[in-house]
Amino acid sequence: MATRRAVAMSALQRFRAYPAYKDSGVEWLGEIPAHWEVKRLKTLASVQLSNVDKKSIDGQEPVRLCNYTDVYYNERITPDLEFMTATATREQVRRFSLQAGDVLITKDSESWTDIAVPAVVVEDLADVLCGYHLAHVRPGSGLAGAFLSRAFSAIGTRDQFRVAANGITRFGLGGDAIRTSLFAMPPQLEQRAIAAFLDRETARIDALVAKKERLIELLREKRAALITCAVTRGLDPTVPMKESGVEWLGEIPAHWEHGALRRFWSVIDCKHRTAVYVFDGLPIVSTTEVKPGRIALDGPRRVSEADFTDLTEGGRRPRRGDIVYSRNASLGAAAYVDTEEPFCMGQDVCLITSGRDQLYLAYQLNSPVMVGQIEAVSVGSTFERINIAQIKTFAVVCPPISEQAAIATFLDRETARIDALVAKVREAIERLKELRTALISAAVTGKIDVREEARA
């Protein structure tokens, strides 16, 4: 991250600095343009912590609520957002109705990094109120809300709120911490110019990010199609085909077999008991560690040797080449075992084995062709689950062993190439996001002079 941030900062060198600077007197802020000031928010705006909850009470006025998620996921609060309906007292309507230029920030969260996330209201929304878990900031006559919203998200400025947030499992900001926060403040016309510049430049960056995210979607689709074709059609496009008799499967190579999973592979359930976890012991994997791909043993809990022995009896110990399959939570995920390190199965998973290498089957179980079968048999009100009897009846295709190995090798190679491309695109997206943050931070703290850029 430090490298990406350095790259982002170097990209800002195309912008010029202000003609003159002065010491701000604030360590994290450093120097600011000579004609700027440092002010506490309470001298610039009124700050209120909302007490409007999501309940509807008879006799109160019907309203719509701008809630935490509306602010967290949107930099701009616009009329087309889907606000929830609720009720409020007349006093709450008077205090918390939204006006153009208001800034709403998140005031509490389960993570301190989600504190003081801002959004600006773009036009008057008289029937929309600032909801609970938010602070309502109304700028005074000398402050542009669009600039203030950007300033809240700047590096340094936002860190004030993260430091001030109280809590252990949930973090919250008090009103005084918000009111006494410090901001670098240019004249109002300059505020508007900076906000307009940032709106334009961040829109450009966001458009690039959207294109790259779409590219990732296309690469994922290509990966899924590649796997599906390989595990159901094989690698030889000239091989004679036959009808499988399974609607979702269609034709398969004429010399392949197909049928219920239990016909070709053994499915062994875990023991249905809760183990006692210890600090120093042997790994135990449950649905948390069972994800599509290879098994992950770098984060599982551990059990004693006695528990390990009990949980692996009856052929339940996973070996290299086996598959651990999730029956719950990460439903239908097949984790291929490519390690000799001993571990045991926790609850809600099962073992699929045949004494041979099952990498081909892992690809098939993780492919889109299995989704319909899983959806057809999964049950559960809070979360879905499937049982061992259902897993055993899954319709699968079974090529000769030599072809299974060839398909697995091919898919390892080709999916690795796609995954590498996805990783590069993700890295590019992170660089763009770092640039976006650096650009905002530099502009609202006066490190770059964008007045001419704003008029361009």
Secondary structure, DSSP 8 states (H G I E B T S, - for coil): -HHHHHHHHHHGGGS---S-EEE-S-TTT-EEETT-EEEEGGGTEEEEE----S---TTSEEEEEE-HHHHHT-SEE-TTS--EEEEE-HHHHHHHEE-TT-EEEE-EESSGGGTT-EEEE-S-EEEEEE-TTEEEEEE-TT--HHHHHHHHTSTTHHHHHHHH-B-SSSEE--HHHHHT-EEEE--HHHHHHHHHHHHHHHHHHHHHHHHHHHHHHHHHHHHHHHHHHHHHH-S-TTS-EEE-S-TTT-EEETT-EEEEHHHHSEEEE--SS---EESSSEEEE-TTT--SEE---SS-EEE-HHHHHHHTTTTTS--TT-EEEESBSSTT-EEE----S--EE-TTEEEEE-SS--HHHHHHHTSGGGHHHHHHH-B-SSS-B--HHHHHT-EEEE--HHHHHHHHHHHHHHHHHHHHHHHHHHHHHHHHHHHHHHHHHHHHTTSS--HHHHH-
